[in-house]
Amino acid sequence: MADTRAIIAPKGSANTPAVASDATALAANAARGAWQIQNVGTNPLFVRLGSGASDTVFHAVLKGGTGAKDGLGASWGQENGVVYTGIITVAGTTPSYVVMEL
């Protein structure tokens, strides 16, 4: 069996970035090659690989910055190896985040 970890799959486009506050960070996308989410708010952001993120059901919690959009909020994503292609949802008190998807 071939080792697929070294396969590079170039992507010609990325999503259009925008600060969001809704519960669905990324819709399912079978063609997703990479993704990243950054908390640009001041409160913790709870991220779930799947639907229904909450402060009790999540895969990662991203620390907020000291001020809105100050670049100090935590980020998380997958850029190589196995990349999750399903829906990604978030929860938190006044969530504010940006996502990158290739």
Secondary structure, 3 states (H helix, E strand, C coil): CCCHHHCCCCCCCCCCCCCECCCEEECCCCCCCCEEEEECCCCCEEEEEECCCCCCCCCEEECCCCCCCCCCCCEEEECCCCCCCCCEEEECCCCCEEEEEC
